[in-house]
């Protein structure tokens, strides 16, 4: 990416620490979340890892933005999404990362809406 002139990118994956170490060493900017699949995650490990990612990296040198990232509606039960929203609300940067898996079919990019009209945060 650097050879092509890319200076920033977005990532949603589960190996976030390795991604962050490489990204930070490169000097690039990143918007990242721990892509969380809630179907088989009774302990909410994905959410816990996202919180740790946020605490360690968010805002570092003004190059890193960490979001909360439910993978997709068909892979995250409602209670999992509710817990993720609760955790996102507890951070200064409150909005979840929009999942590309929804491909625009009725998906609202909640980070782009004013807070008083946001369907997730009200």
C-alpha positions as CSV (number, residue, x, y, z in Angstrom):
1,X,0.0,0.0,0.0
2,X,2.8,2.4,0.8
3,X,4.4,2.0,-2.6
4,X,1.1,3.1,-4.2
5,X,0.9,6.2,-2.1
6,X,-1.8,5.0,0.3
7,X,-1.6,6.9,3.6
8,X,-4.7,5.6,5.4
9,X,-7.0,2.6,5.4
10,X,-9.9,0.9,7.2
11,X,-9.6,-2.6,8.7
12,X,-12.1,-5.0,10.3
13,X,-10.4,-8.3,11.3
14,X,-9.5,-10.3,14.3
15,X,-5.7,-10.1,14.4
16,X,-5.9,-6.5,15.4
17,X,-2.7,-6.3,17.5
18,X,-0.5,-7.6,14.7
19,X,-2.3,-5.2,12.3
20,X,-1.7,-2.3,14.6
21,X,1.9,-3.0,15.2
22,X,2.6,-3.2,11.4
23,X,0.5,-0.1,10.7
24,X,2.0,2.0,13.5
25,X,5.5,1.1,12.4
26,X,4.7,2.1,8.8
27,X,3.5,5.6,9.8
28,X,0.1,5.1,8.1
29,X,-3.3,6.2,9.5
30,X,-6.0,3.6,10.3
31,X,-9.6,3.3,11.2
32,X,-9.9,-0.2,12.8
33,X,-12.2,-2.4,14.7
34,X,-12.1,-6.0,16.0
35,X,-14.6,-7.6,13.6
36,X,-16.8,-9.4,16.1
37,X,-19.0,-12.4,15.3
38,X,-21.4,-13.0,18.2
39,X,-23.0,-16.3,17.1
40,X,-20.5,-18.5,19.0
41,X,-19.1,-15.9,21.4
42,X,-20.9,-16.5,24.7
43,X,-18.1,-14.9,26.7
44,X,-18.2,-11.8,24.4
45,X,-14.5,-12.2,23.7
46,X,-14.7,-10.1,20.5
47,X,-16.2,-7.2,22.4
48,X,-13.5,-7.5,25.2
49,X,-10.8,-7.6,22.6
50,X,-12.3,-4.5,20.9
51,X,-12.3,-2.7,24.3
52,X,-8.6,-3.6,24.8
53,X,-7.8,-2.4,21.3
54,X,-9.6,0.9,22.0
55,X,-7.8,1.4,25.3
56,X,-4.4,0.7,23.9
57,X,-4.5,2.4,20.4
58,X,-7.4,4.8,20.0
59,X,-6.1,8.3,19.2
60,X,-2.5,7.3,19.3
61,X,-0.5,10.1,17.6
62,X,-3.8,11.2,16.1
63,X,-3.4,8.5,13.5
64,X,-5.6,5.7,14.9
65,X,-9.3,5.6,15.3
66,X,-10.8,2.5,16.9
67,X,-14.5,1.6,16.4
68,X,-16.7,-1.2,17.6
69,X,-17.4,-3.6,14.8
70,X,-20.3,-6.1,14.7
71,X,-19.5,-8.3,11.7
72,X,-23.0,-8.4,10.3
73,X,-26.6,-8.7,11.4
74,X,-26.7,-12.4,10.4
75,X,-23.7,-13.2,12.6
76,X,-24.4,-11.2,15.7
77,X,-27.5,-11.9,17.8
78,X,-29.4,-8.9,19.1
79,X,-28.1,-9.3,22.7
80,X,-24.5,-9.2,21.3
81,X,-25.2,-6.1,19.4
82,X,-26.8,-4.5,22.4
83,X,-23.7,-5.2,24.5
84,X,-21.5,-3.8,21.8
85,X,-23.6,-0.6,21.7
86,X,-23.5,-0.3,25.4
87,X,-19.7,-0.5,25.3
88,X,-19.4,1.9,22.4
89,X,-21.6,4.4,24.3
90,X,-19.1,4.3,27.2
91,X,-16.3,5.6,25.0
92,X,-15.8,9.2,24.0
93,X,-16.0,8.1,20.3
94,X,-19.3,6.4,20.5
95,X,-20.2,5.1,17.0
96,X,-19.9,1.5,15.7
97,X,-18.0,0.8,12.5
98,X,-20.3,0.2,9.5
99,X,-20.1,-3.3,8.3
100,X,-19.4,-3.6,4.6
101,X,-21.2,-7.0,4.7
102,X,-24.5,-5.1,4.6
103,X,-23.6,-3.7,1.2
104,X,-25.9,-0.7,1.6
105,X,-29.2,-2.7,1.7
106,X,-31.0,-0.6,4.2
107,X,-27.9,-0.3,6.4
108,X,-27.5,3.1,8.1
109,X,-24.0,4.4,8.7
110,X,-24.7,5.5,12.2
111,X,-21.5,7.4,12.6
112,X,-22.7,9.9,9.9
113,X,-26.0,10.8,11.6
114,X,-26.5,13.6,14.2
115,X,-26.6,12.1,17.7
116,X,-30.2,13.1,18.3
117,X,-31.4,11.3,15.1
118,X,-29.2,8.3,15.4
119,X,-31.3,5.1,15.4
120,X,-28.8,3.2,17.5
121,X,-28.0,5.8,20.1
122,X,-31.0,8.0,20.0
